[in-house]
Every structure is written in structure tokens, then in C-alpha cells.
Amino acid sequence: MFIFCVIVLVIAIYFYGIRNHDYWSKRNVKYDRPWPIFGNYFNYVFGIKSITVTTTELYNKYPNEKVVGNFCGNTPELIIRDPDIARDILNVDFAHFYLRGLGRDIKKEPLLQNIFSADGDLWKLVRQRLTPAFTTAKLKGMFPLIVKCAEKLHDLGDDIVANGGECDVRDLMARFSTEFIGACGLGIEMDTITNENSVFRNMGREIFSRSLTDILALGTYEILPEIRSYFMQLNKDLDSFFIKMITKVFKHRDYKPSGRNDFVDLLLSLAAKGTIKGESIEHRHPDGTPKEVELEMDELCLVAQVFVFFAAGFETSSSSTSYALHELAYNSDLQQKIQNEIDQVLSKYDNKLCYEAVAEMTLLDLAFKEALRMLPPVGVLNRTCASQYTIKQLGITIDPGVRIIIPVSALHHDEKYYENPEQFKPERFATGDITSKYVYLPFGEGPRACIGARLGHMQSLAGLAALLRKFSVEPSGKTHRKLRLNHRLHVVQGVKDGIPLKLKLRNK
């Protein structure tokens, strides 16, 4: 009897685990055969391959398809290979795909009511309120904070050179980015540049570190939505640390702008405007017009926005700038041309780094864009279908709940769009044509594109200019030409074992 019950249970689990695996065959969409329970996420669940790598492999396996089917457990996913379909999903038909669909429970994890993770009306109203925080005038107001951080970066560089020049530029740029984000975002001197064991640098590492236990828990969360209510994805201690720290900053300023012109000041001034009102993206009247909704940005909502400003700001910028340095170390002629440009531009501004000077550094900008192409910090964009939708290019209709993956990294490395995609060629961006064709998506596109893209771009260029103005980089004995990806990361892309290079004083 016991054996019979076990057999029945196994059979029931098997059929439950494949119950939706005919979804794409019914729609004539090509896909790899999924595993029971796991779908196509077996390697992801066990941290063997990141979702970016898995998606890129499928993208390359079906070169003649506009879309490729996939399964996260039993949830159908659609990998978009065609830029026109990507444009429709991200922008033209955004009303059907406003959900990022990360499945967060903001009651259990309040920091995830941030603008990146939030969905629906919460996302729309928060985005509406935060957009004015990233105007050109606001960015210029933040720039003096960058200059202070750059000065500290020079001091750290001198110490590194004095000790032989060997350094991990991934960590070096993370320390610079964290210092800037601390000053610009929270008005806190985080001391990450002068102190590699700063509590804030350690917390930054903690946000994006994943143990095997974390990987398995997150994988289980992804493939079994039925048990998601039992999972929390953020570290409770991390959660508590940031809530206490940011709340303390608010209280220190008496919940009013302090005149620092940092992100906290901007948030406090926006919160002072009171309730946010706007048209709903989720709810409509019987005649089809959107209902009006409102949101009060309470303290936890404000804290969540500062948290994502810190986490996303330092991680993406430090990843991209360090990869740019890695490539410049192997392209010394280009590095020298960029350094000459930096010198020429700064000579027009009394040799002082400023917003206007960075905006004129064209070669540096092209090199940074190429670094973003070759190793985009976010390797895939996630969307979820909110209402039944027909892909007009294919005549395929998908249902609410189907997940969409825009394979950013795969598009960035497709030789159909980029000649010799594995080569570092900044000049390919000189005309600007590529950025308008939905095959270059380092900051996303459409209404859910990264709200801090301009700030991140400015901060990154300033950090690179500050470093290359005084120092040169070259490969060291520990440098690997081809970097190894960290497959345990989830939302972002990163490398294993850092990016070791050698720092030298420039010979001007």
C-alpha cells in the first residue's frame, strides 16, 4: 500500500510539474524541451548558469526565429529575438506589459516597493513623482559631490601605485561609486575610498552576494509560485540596516530639504507635495477610461527609493567603469587618445572636473558605451503580460501571466547588428544610429527605462575621467583577457574574482 501511494504521488507530481509545458507547442513557437517541475531553469536553480547566459544560449540556438519559448517551472516565458517586437513590448504596447513581474511581496519586504521592483499603480505614481529628480539642473547640482569623491580617488590611486600598482579595479570603482552614491544619495561620508572595510562597502557587497543557499531559495521561488508566500528574498539584517540608517538621515534633516542638493533632499521636497494623484494603469471605468488613483509616499516608501538609488547606483556604474578600464588596458593607443582628450577638455575649464567638461569628452563617452554593450550590467529585461496580447508580426496570442525576456546581452553580441561583436570598437557608436534600433539596451527602453540612466552615465564618465587623468591601466600578471562571469547573480551581471589590473602614474 505504501509503495502504491508513493507511485501515485510521484505520478501526480510529474503531471503537475508538466501541466503547462505544451503552451508553446500549441502556438507553433520553437522551444527546448523543459524538465518536469524545473522547466528550462534547472541550471539556473542550482547556480550553474545565470539567466543571462541561459537566455543567450537559446537566442543563439534559434537564429532564424523572431521569438523562442522557454519555461520557468510551469510559467511560460517568451524570449524576444526581434528588435521590432522588443520595441512594441517595451514601448508601443507598454499598456500590456507594464509589469516587471518579479513577484515581490512589499508587505514582507518593504524595501522592494522601490521604483525598480514595484509594479502597477505603485510603480506608475512613484515614477511620476520621482521623474523631476533627474533633470539636467538637478544633475549639475550634484556634480560638486562627484569632484570631492574624485579627489579621494586620486589619493587612493597614489597609495596603490606606491605599493606596486596591482589592484582590483572592480573593487576600486565600486568604492568610488559607493562613496559618490553615499554623498549624492544620502548625504553621508561613507569613507569607502579610504577604508576598504567600510560598513557601507560591506553592505554593498552583501546586497549582490549569493550563497548556494540563496541561489537554491531564489530558484525555488522562481519555479514554484505556489509557495512564494513562504519566501523572503532580502536579508532581514540588510533590510533592517538600511531602514534604520535612511530613517536616521530623514530625522536628522527634520524631514525637510537641507540644501545639500542630494537625492534625499529631492525626495523630501517631493514628499512634501503630499498625496500623488494620477491615472491608473491597472483599473479602468466601464467606458475604458482610466480611473484616478492616489498614493501617499510614506516613510518606508521613501526609504525604498533611497535603497534602490544606493544599490543600483553603485553596482551598475562600478561594473561598467571597471570593464571599460579592462578593455582600455588592452587597447593602450585608445587609452592614450582618451587621456589626451581629457587633458584638452579640462584645459578649457582651468583643469577642473565639472559637468560641462565631462559632457565634452566624446571619446571617453564612446568607450563607455562600448563597455556597456559588451558587458551590460543588466543582461536581460523582464516584463510580464498584463492582458491578452497578439504579436502582430507573428499572429501569436499570449495570455496574462506569460513572462517576457528581452535578451539584452544576446542582442548586444549579435553579429547581425554589430560587426565583430567580440571586439572593443567604440567608434561603432560615433554615428548614434545603433542606440535607436532596440538592439542597444543597457538602460532599458520605454516608460520603464532606468530613471537614473543620465545620472549613472554622468557619474561613470566622471569617475573614469578622474582616474585616467592621472593614471594609466595595463594588464597585470593576474589579469585574464576574457573575464569569467559570476553565474550566481540574479538581476545584474558581474564577474568572478574581480578585474585585476596594474595602475601606473601617467607619463604626460
C-alpha positions as CSV (number, residue, x, y, z in Angstrom):
1,M,0.0,0.0,0.0
2,F,2.8,2.4,0.9
3,I,4.6,1.7,-2.4
4,F,1.4,2.3,-4.3
5,C,0.9,5.6,-2.6
6,V,4.4,6.7,-3.3
7,I,4.0,5.7,-7.0
8,V,0.7,7.7,-7.2
9,L,2.3,10.7,-5.5
10,V,5.3,10.6,-7.9
11,I,3.0,10.4,-10.9
12,A,0.8,13.2,-9.6
13,I,3.9,15.4,-9.0
14,Y,5.2,14.6,-12.5
15,F,1.9,15.6,-14.3
16,Y,1.6,18.6,-12.0
17,G,5.1,19.6,-13.0
18,I,4.5,19.4,-16.7
19,R,0.9,20.7,-16.7
20,N,1.6,23.7,-18.9
21,H,4.6,22.5,-20.9
22,D,2.6,22.3,-24.1
23,Y,1.9,26.1,-24.1
24,W,4.4,26.9,-26.9
25,S,3.8,23.8,-29.0
26,K,0.1,24.9,-29.2
27,R,1.3,28.2,-30.6
28,N,3.9,26.8,-33.0
29,V,6.7,28.5,-31.1
30,K,10.1,26.7,-31.0
31,Y,11.5,25.8,-27.6
32,D,13.8,23.5,-25.8
33,R,12.1,20.5,-24.1
34,P,11.6,21.5,-20.4
35,W,12.2,19.4,-17.3
36,P,9.3,18.4,-15.1
37,I,9.0,20.9,-12.2
38,F,12.1,22.9,-13.3
39,G,11.1,23.8,-16.8
40,N,14.2,25.2,-18.5
41,Y,15.5,26.6,-15.2
42,F,17.4,23.6,-13.9
43,N,20.9,25.1,-14.4
44,Y,19.7,28.4,-13.0
45,V,18.2,26.9,-9.9
46,F,21.5,25.3,-9.0
47,G,23.6,28.3,-9.8
48,I,25.3,26.5,-12.8
49,K,24.3,29.2,-15.4
50,S,22.9,32.6,-14.9
51,I,19.6,33.6,-16.6
52,T,21.6,35.9,-18.9
53,V,23.8,33.0,-20.1
54,T,20.9,30.6,-20.4
55,T,18.9,33.1,-22.4
56,T,21.9,33.9,-24.7
57,E,22.4,30.2,-25.5
58,L,18.7,29.9,-26.5
59,Y,18.9,33.1,-28.5
60,N,21.9,31.7,-30.4
61,K,20.4,28.3,-30.9
62,Y,17.4,29.5,-32.9
63,P,18.9,32.2,-35.2
64,N,16.0,32.2,-37.7
65,E,13.3,32.7,-35.1
66,K,11.8,36.0,-34.0
67,V,10.8,34.6,-30.6
68,V,11.8,31.5,-28.6
69,G,9.7,29.7,-26.0
70,N,11.0,28.9,-22.5
71,F,9.6,27.8,-19.2
72,C,10.3,29.0,-15.7
73,G,8.9,25.9,-13.9
74,N,5.5,25.8,-15.4
75,T,5.3,29.5,-16.3
76,P,5.7,30.2,-20.0
77,E,8.3,32.7,-21.0
78,L,9.0,34.2,-24.4
79,I,12.5,35.3,-25.4
80,I,12.3,38.1,-27.9
81,R,14.9,37.9,-30.7
82,D,13.3,40.5,-33.0
83,P,14.0,44.2,-32.2
84,D,10.7,45.4,-33.7
85,I,8.8,43.0,-31.3
86,A,11.0,44.2,-28.4
87,R,10.1,47.8,-29.3
88,D,6.4,47.0,-29.2
89,I,6.7,45.3,-25.9
90,L,8.9,47.9,-24.2
91,N,7.3,51.0,-25.7
92,V,4.5,50.9,-28.3
93,D,2.2,48.4,-26.5
94,F,3.5,49.1,-23.0
95,A,0.0,49.1,-21.6
96,H,0.1,45.3,-22.0
97,F,3.5,44.9,-20.4
98,Y,3.8,47.4,-17.6
99,L,4.5,44.6,-15.1
100,R,8.1,43.7,-14.5
101,G,6.7,40.7,-12.7
102,L,9.3,39.9,-10.1
103,G,6.6,38.7,-7.7
104,R,7.6,40.8,-4.7
105,D,5.5,41.0,-1.6
106,I,6.2,44.5,-0.4
107,K,4.4,43.9,2.9
108,K,7.1,41.4,3.9
109,E,9.9,43.2,2.1
110,P,9.1,46.9,2.3
111,L,12.4,48.0,0.5
112,L,11.1,46.3,-2.6
113,Q,8.4,48.9,-3.1
114,N,11.2,50.8,-4.9
115,I,10.8,52.1,-8.4
116,F,12.7,49.1,-9.9
117,S,10.7,46.3,-8.2
118,A,7.3,47.9,-7.8
119,D,4.5,47.2,-10.3
120,G,1.2,48.6,-11.4
121,D,-0.1,51.8,-9.9
122,L,2.5,51.9,-7.2
123,W,5.2,52.0,-9.8
124,K,3.4,54.5,-12.0
125,L,2.8,57.0,-9.3
126,V,6.3,56.7,-7.7
127,R,7.8,57.1,-11.2
128,Q,5.6,60.2,-11.8
129,R,6.8,61.8,-8.6
130,L,10.5,60.9,-9.0
131,T,11.0,61.9,-12.6
132,P,11.6,65.6,-11.7
133,A,14.6,64.5,-9.5
134,F,16.7,63.7,-12.6
135,T,16.6,66.9,-14.6
136,T,19.8,68.5,-16.0
137,A,19.7,71.2,-13.4
138,K,19.5,68.6,-10.6
139,L,22.4,66.6,-12.1
140,K,24.5,69.7,-12.3
141,G,23.7,70.5,-8.7
142,M,25.0,67.0,-7.7
143,F,28.3,67.3,-9.6
144,P,30.4,69.0,-6.9
145,L,29.9,65.9,-4.8
146,I,31.5,63.9,-7.6
147,V,34.5,66.2,-7.6
148,K,35.1,65.5,-3.9
149,C,35.0,61.8,-4.4
150,A,37.4,62.1,-7.4
151,E,40.0,63.8,-5.2
152,K,39.8,60.9,-2.8
153,L,40.2,58.5,-5.7
154,H,43.5,60.2,-6.6
155,D,44.8,59.7,-3.1
156,L,43.9,56.0,-3.2
157,G,45.5,55.7,-6.6
158,D,48.7,57.2,-5.3
159,D,48.8,54.6,-2.5
160,I,48.2,51.7,-4.9
161,V,51.0,52.9,-7.2
162,A,53.3,53.3,-4.2
163,N,52.6,49.6,-3.3
164,G,53.4,48.3,-6.8
165,G,50.3,49.2,-8.7
166,E,48.4,45.9,-8.5
167,C,44.8,46.4,-7.8
168,D,41.3,45.1,-8.5
169,V,39.7,47.9,-10.5
170,R,36.3,46.3,-9.9
171,D,36.6,46.9,-6.2
172,L,38.4,50.3,-6.8
173,M,35.5,51.6,-8.9
174,A,32.9,50.1,-6.5
175,R,34.5,52.1,-3.7
176,F,34.4,55.3,-5.7
177,S,30.8,54.7,-6.8
178,T,29.7,53.8,-3.3
179,E,31.3,56.9,-1.9
180,F,29.6,59.1,-4.5
181,I,26.2,57.4,-4.1
182,G,26.5,57.9,-0.3
183,A,27.3,61.6,-0.7
184,C,24.9,62.2,-3.5
185,G,22.1,59.9,-2.3
186,L,22.2,60.0,1.5
187,G,24.4,62.9,2.4
188,I,26.7,60.6,4.2
189,E,30.5,60.4,4.1
190,M,30.8,56.7,3.7
191,D,34.6,56.5,3.8
192,T,34.6,53.7,1.3
193,I,37.5,55.0,-0.8
194,T,40.0,55.4,2.1
195,N,38.6,52.4,4.0
196,E,38.1,49.2,2.0
197,N,36.3,47.6,5.0
198,S,33.8,50.4,5.4
199,V,30.5,49.2,6.7
200,F,28.8,50.7,3.6
201,R,31.1,48.9,1.2
202,N,30.5,45.6,3.0
203,M,26.7,46.2,2.8
204,G,27.1,46.9,-0.9
205,R,28.8,43.6,-1.3
206,E,26.1,41.9,0.8
207,I,23.3,43.2,-1.5
208,F,24.7,41.4,-4.5
209,S,26.3,38.3,-2.9
210,R,24.6,35.0,-3.3
211,S,25.5,31.9,-1.3
212,L,24.4,28.4,-2.7
213,T,21.6,28.5,-0.2
214,D,20.4,31.9,-1.5
215,I,20.6,30.5,-5.1
216,L,18.5,27.5,-4.3
217,A,16.0,29.5,-2.4
218,L,15.6,32.1,-5.2
219,G,15.4,29.3,-7.8
220,T,12.7,27.6,-5.8
221,Y,10.9,30.9,-5.5
222,E,11.1,31.3,-9.3
223,I,9.8,27.9,-10.4
224,L,7.2,27.3,-7.7
225,P,5.0,30.4,-7.4
226,E,2.6,28.4,-5.2
227,I,4.9,28.6,-2.3
228,R,6.2,32.2,-2.8
229,S,4.4,33.5,0.3
230,Y,6.8,31.5,2.4
231,F,9.9,33.1,1.0
232,M,11.7,36.4,1.7
233,Q,14.4,37.3,-0.8
234,L,16.1,40.2,1.0
235,N,18.4,39.6,4.0
236,K,16.5,40.7,7.1
237,D,19.6,42.2,8.7
238,L,20.3,44.1,5.5
239,D,16.7,45.3,5.4
240,S,16.8,46.5,9.0
241,F,20.2,48.2,8.5
242,F,19.1,50.3,5.6
243,I,15.7,51.2,7.1
244,K,17.4,52.4,10.3
245,M,20.2,54.2,8.5
246,I,18.0,56.1,6.0
247,T,15.3,56.9,8.6
248,K,18.0,58.4,10.8
249,V,19.1,60.7,7.8
250,F,15.5,61.8,7.4
251,K,15.1,62.6,11.1
252,H,18.4,64.4,11.2
253,R,17.1,66.7,8.5
254,D,13.7,67.1,10.3
255,Y,12.1,65.6,7.1
256,K,13.0,68.8,5.2
257,P,15.5,69.5,2.4
258,S,18.9,70.5,3.9
259,G,20.3,72.4,1.0
260,R,22.8,69.7,0.0
261,N,21.0,69.1,-3.3
262,D,21.4,65.3,-2.9
263,F,18.8,62.6,-3.6
264,V,17.4,62.7,0.0
265,D,16.8,66.4,-0.3
266,L,15.0,65.8,-3.6
267,L,12.9,63.1,-2.1
268,L,11.9,65.1,0.9
269,S,10.9,68.1,-1.2
270,L,8.8,65.8,-3.4
271,A,7.2,64.1,-0.4
272,A,6.3,67.5,1.0
273,K,4.0,67.9,-2.0
274,G,1.7,65.4,-0.4
275,T,-0.5,62.7,-2.0
276,I,0.3,61.7,-5.5
277,K,-2.6,61.5,-7.9
278,G,-2.7,60.2,-11.4
279,E,-4.4,57.9,-13.9
280,S,-4.4,54.2,-13.1
281,I,-2.5,51.8,-15.3
282,E,-4.4,48.9,-13.7
283,H,-8.0,50.0,-13.3
284,R,-10.5,51.4,-15.8
285,H,-14.1,52.6,-15.9
286,P,-16.6,50.6,-17.9
287,D,-16.1,53.1,-20.8
288,G,-12.4,52.2,-20.9
289,T,-11.1,55.4,-19.4
290,P,-8.5,55.0,-16.6
291,K,-9.7,55.5,-13.0
292,E,-7.9,58.1,-10.9
293,V,-5.7,56.7,-8.1
294,E,-3.6,58.2,-5.4
295,L,-0.6,57.3,-3.2
296,E,0.8,58.7,-0.1
297,M,4.6,58.4,-0.1
298,D,5.1,57.3,3.5
299,E,8.4,56.9,5.2
300,L,9.0,53.3,4.1
301,C,8.2,54.2,0.5
302,L,10.8,57.0,0.7
303,V,13.4,54.7,2.3
304,A,12.8,52.1,-0.5
305,Q,13.7,54.7,-3.2
306,V,16.9,55.7,-1.4
307,F,17.8,52.0,-1.1
308,V,17.5,51.3,-4.8
309,F,19.3,54.5,-5.6
310,F,22.2,53.2,-3.5
311,A,22.1,49.6,-4.7
312,A,21.6,50.1,-8.4
313,G,23.7,53.2,-8.5
314,F,27.0,51.8,-7.2
315,E,26.7,48.3,-8.7
316,T,25.9,49.2,-12.3
317,S,28.3,52.1,-12.5
318,S,31.2,50.2,-10.9
319,S,30.6,47.2,-13.1
320,S,30.6,49.2,-16.3
321,T,33.5,51.5,-15.5
322,S,35.8,48.7,-14.4
323,Y,35.0,46.7,-17.6
324,A,35.8,49.8,-19.6
325,L,39.2,50.1,-17.8
326,H,39.8,46.4,-18.5
327,E,39.3,46.9,-22.2
328,L,41.4,50.1,-22.2
329,A,44.2,48.2,-20.6
330,Y,44.4,46.0,-23.7
331,N,43.9,49.0,-26.0
332,S,46.7,51.3,-24.9
333,D,46.6,53.5,-28.0
334,L,42.9,54.2,-27.5
335,Q,43.6,54.8,-23.8
336,Q,46.2,57.4,-24.6
337,K,43.9,59.2,-27.1
338,I,41.2,59.3,-24.4
339,Q,43.7,60.7,-21.9
340,N,44.8,63.4,-24.3
341,E,41.2,64.3,-24.9
342,I,40.6,64.6,-21.1
343,D,43.7,66.9,-20.9
344,Q,42.5,69.1,-23.7
345,V,38.9,69.4,-22.4
346,L,40.0,70.2,-18.8
347,S,42.4,72.8,-20.0
348,K,39.4,74.8,-21.1
349,Y,38.0,74.6,-17.6
350,D,41.0,75.6,-15.5
351,N,41.9,71.9,-15.2
352,K,38.9,71.3,-13.0
353,L,36.5,68.5,-13.4
354,C,33.0,69.8,-14.0
355,Y,29.7,68.8,-15.6
356,E,30.3,70.7,-18.8
357,A,33.8,69.3,-19.2
358,V,32.6,65.7,-18.9
359,A,29.9,66.4,-21.4
360,E,32.6,67.3,-24.0
361,M,34.7,64.1,-23.5
362,T,33.4,62.4,-26.7
363,L,36.0,59.6,-27.0
364,L,35.5,58.6,-23.3
365,D,31.8,58.5,-23.9
366,L,32.1,56.2,-26.9
367,A,34.4,53.9,-25.0
368,F,32.0,53.7,-22.1
369,K,29.0,53.0,-24.4
370,E,31.0,50.2,-25.9
371,A,31.8,48.8,-22.5
372,L,28.1,48.8,-21.7
373,R,27.4,46.9,-24.9
374,M,30.0,44.2,-24.3
375,L,29.0,43.7,-20.6
376,P,25.7,45.3,-19.9
377,P,25.1,45.4,-16.1
378,V,21.6,44.0,-16.6
379,G,21.8,41.1,-19.0
380,V,18.1,40.7,-19.6
381,L,15.0,42.8,-19.3
382,N,11.9,41.3,-17.6
383,R,8.3,42.0,-18.4
384,T,5.1,40.1,-17.7
385,C,2.0,40.2,-19.9
386,A,-0.8,42.0,-18.0
387,S,-3.6,41.5,-20.6
388,Q,-4.1,39.2,-23.6
389,Y,-1.9,40.3,-26.4
390,T,-1.3,39.3,-30.0
391,I,2.2,39.7,-31.5
392,K,1.2,41.2,-34.9
393,Q,4.4,40.2,-36.6
394,L,3.7,36.5,-35.9
395,G,-0.1,36.3,-35.2
396,I,0.6,34.6,-31.9
397,T,-1.6,35.4,-28.9
398,I,-0.3,35.2,-25.4
399,D,-2.1,35.3,-22.1
400,P,-1.8,37.3,-18.9
401,G,1.0,36.0,-16.7
402,V,3.3,35.0,-19.6
403,R,6.8,36.3,-18.8
404,I,8.8,38.2,-21.4
405,I,12.6,38.2,-21.6
406,I,14.4,40.8,-23.7
407,P,17.9,39.3,-24.0
408,V,20.0,42.5,-23.8
409,S,23.4,40.8,-23.7
410,A,22.5,38.5,-26.6
411,L,21.3,41.4,-28.8
412,H,24.5,43.3,-27.9
413,H,26.6,40.4,-29.2
414,D,24.6,39.6,-32.3
415,E,26.8,40.0,-35.4
416,K,23.7,40.8,-37.4
417,Y,23.7,44.2,-35.6
418,Y,27.4,44.6,-34.6
419,E,30.3,43.7,-36.9
420,N,32.9,41.7,-34.9
421,P,30.8,41.9,-31.7
422,E,33.6,40.5,-29.5
423,Q,35.9,43.3,-30.4
424,F,36.1,46.5,-28.4
425,K,35.3,49.1,-31.0
426,P,34.0,52.4,-29.5
427,E,33.9,54.0,-33.0
428,R,30.8,52.0,-33.8
429,F,28.8,54.4,-31.7
430,A,30.1,57.5,-33.4
431,T,27.0,58.0,-35.6
432,G,24.4,57.3,-32.9
433,D,22.3,55.1,-35.2
434,I,22.6,51.9,-33.1
435,T,21.0,53.4,-30.0
436,S,17.6,54.0,-31.7
437,K,17.1,50.5,-33.1
438,Y,16.3,48.5,-29.9
439,V,19.5,46.4,-30.2
440,Y,21.3,48.6,-27.6
441,L,19.5,48.4,-24.3
442,P,21.9,48.9,-21.4
443,F,19.4,51.1,-19.5
444,G,16.2,49.5,-20.9
445,E,13.8,51.4,-23.0
446,G,10.2,52.8,-22.9
447,P,8.4,54.0,-19.8
448,R,10.2,51.6,-17.5
449,A,13.7,52.5,-18.7
450,C,16.2,53.3,-15.9
451,I,15.1,56.6,-14.4
452,G,18.7,57.2,-13.2
453,A,20.4,56.5,-16.6
454,R,21.7,60.0,-17.1
455,L,23.0,60.3,-13.5
456,G,24.7,56.9,-13.8
457,H,26.2,57.8,-17.1
458,M,27.5,61.1,-15.8
459,Q,28.9,59.6,-12.6
460,S,30.6,56.8,-14.6
461,L,32.3,59.2,-17.1
462,A,33.4,61.5,-14.2
463,G,34.9,58.5,-12.4
464,L,36.8,57.3,-15.5
465,A,37.9,60.9,-16.3
466,A,39.2,61.4,-12.7
467,L,41.2,58.2,-12.8
468,L,42.6,58.4,-16.3
469,R,43.5,62.0,-15.9
470,K,46.3,60.9,-13.5
471,F,46.8,57.2,-14.0
472,S,47.1,54.6,-16.8
473,V,45.9,51.0,-16.6
474,E,47.6,47.9,-18.0
475,P,47.3,44.2,-17.7
476,S,49.0,42.6,-14.6
477,G,50.2,39.1,-14.1
478,K,46.8,38.2,-12.6
479,T,44.7,39.6,-15.5
480,H,42.6,37.3,-17.6
481,R,41.8,38.7,-21.1
482,K,38.4,37.0,-21.1
483,L,36.7,37.6,-17.8
484,R,34.7,34.9,-16.0
485,L,31.0,35.6,-15.4
486,N,29.5,35.1,-11.9
487,H,26.6,32.8,-12.6
488,R,25.2,33.2,-9.1
489,L,24.0,36.7,-9.6
490,H,20.3,37.3,-10.3
491,V,19.2,40.7,-11.6
492,V,22.7,42.0,-12.5
493,Q,25.7,40.7,-14.4
494,G,29.1,40.5,-12.8
495,V,32.5,38.8,-13.0
496,K,34.1,36.3,-10.7
497,D,37.4,37.2,-8.9
498,G,37.2,40.9,-9.7
499,I,39.2,42.6,-12.5
500,P,42.9,42.7,-11.6
501,L,44.9,45.4,-13.4
502,K,48.1,47.4,-12.8
503,L,47.8,51.1,-12.1
504,K,50.6,53.4,-13.2
505,L,51.2,57.2,-13.0
506,R,50.8,58.7,-16.4
507,N,53.8,59.9,-18.4
508,K,52.4,63.1,-19.7
